[in-house]
C-alpha cells in the first residue's frame, strides 16, 4: 500500500469514527422511537464501515 493510499484509509477511518460518534450522540437525544431507530441504524452502518476500512490495514 502506498503512502497516499494509507493516508486515504486513515482519513476514511477518522470520518467513519466521527459519523458513528455523532449518530450515537444524536440518537440519545431523540425522543421519536422511529427516528431514533433510524439514527441508531446509521451508527451501526458507520461502525461496520469503520471495521471494513480498519481491516484493510
C-alpha positions as CSV (number, residue, x, y, z in Angstrom):
1,X,0.0,0.0,0.0
2,X,1.4,3.4,-1.0
3,X,1.7,6.2,1.5
4,X,-1.1,8.1,-0.3
5,X,-3.4,5.1,-0.1
6,X,-2.6,4.7,3.6
7,X,-3.4,8.4,4.2
8,X,-6.8,7.9,2.4
9,X,-7.6,4.9,4.6
10,X,-6.6,6.8,7.8
11,X,-8.8,9.7,6.7
12,X,-11.7,7.4,5.9
13,X,-11.3,5.7,9.4
14,X,-11.5,9.1,11.0
15,X,-14.6,10.1,9.1
16,X,-16.4,6.9,9.9
17,X,-15.5,7.1,13.6
18,X,-16.7,10.7,13.7
19,X,-20.0,9.9,12.0
20,X,-20.6,6.9,14.3
21,X,-20.0,9.0,17.4
22,X,-22.3,11.8,16.1
23,X,-25.1,9.3,15.3
24,X,-24.8,7.8,18.8
25,X,-24.9,11.1,20.5
26,X,-27.8,12.3,18.4
27,X,-29.8,9.1,18.9
28,X,-29.5,9.5,22.7
29,X,-31.2,12.9,22.4
30,X,-34.1,11.9,20.0
31,X,-37.5,11.2,21.5
32,X,-39.3,9.8,18.5
33,X,-38.8,6.0,18.5
34,X,-38.9,5.6,14.7
35,X,-36.3,8.4,14.1
36,X,-34.2,7.1,17.0
37,X,-34.1,3.7,15.4
38,X,-33.1,5.1,12.0
39,X,-30.2,7.1,13.5
40,X,-29.1,4.0,15.5
41,X,-29.0,2.0,12.2
42,X,-26.8,4.8,10.7
43,X,-24.4,4.5,13.7
44,X,-24.3,0.7,13.1
45,X,-23.6,1.2,9.4
46,X,-20.7,3.6,10.2
47,X,-19.3,1.1,12.7
48,X,-19.3,-1.6,10.0
49,X,-17.7,0.7,7.5
50,X,-15.0,1.6,10.1
51,X,-14.3,-2.1,10.7
52,X,-14.1,-2.7,6.9
53,X,-11.6,0.1,6.4
54,X,-9.6,-1.0,9.5
55,X,-9.4,-4.5,8.0
56,X,-7.5,-3.0,5.1
57,X,-4.7,-2.2,7.4
